[in-house]
């Protein structure tokens, strides 16, 4: 836990929240500025600032809990689907530097859009082989 992290304080019970789920590795609570009814944040209890800092076991725990919570939210709110995503880093819109997954229930006609509406730079698609190779080299 990090002393000055808002989500660490929420997980420790020092800041109130509407908890919806907790296990040994994960804590989930309602977003106080929801995009839709039931918008939930799923966070690892262990502090990680960025998704890429997480170890495989923590990622597995986080996403298994996210899967379970998403199913429950969709059932509870008769949602037809959900947007599930992470803002990783300040430039990507991460407001609290503690990894968390947004689960945003969706309904037909709700006015929302898909993940690609976050950013659209229209990159050149003629060089997909080079782009893929660049990623493979970094792996």
Phi, psi and omega in degrees: 000147178248129186303321185265008181272123180303315183291326174299320179294322177296313181299323180281353180084011180279339176235130183293149176207168173261089181291136175246342182198146174206139170222194185292336185245343191226147176227129180235138183211160181290140174289133181283347174235069189290145174279334175204164180299127181098357179306117186237145175253129181245118187233144172291145177292324176287137182285123169228129179286321182230151179304321182290351175275348187282147173275164185301319181296319179293321177297315180299315179297317181298314184282332173293317177296320179298319178299314181296315182292319178301315179299318180294318179296315180299321177291313184297326185247013181050040180283145180271351180180185180209149165266131181233118184200165179235131169268109187253097182102152183304317181299335180270003178098009179289115183270328178244119184283058174220122183310135174203144179259130174273130171244111184243107180294144184233148176226147177306133177082011183281356177087353180278170179231182182272180182306322182294348178282352179294313179210143178214100184262356181052061178293158178293120181268001179287343184248035183300324179298317180292320179297313179299318180296321179299318178293314180302319179297325181284340178286000000 
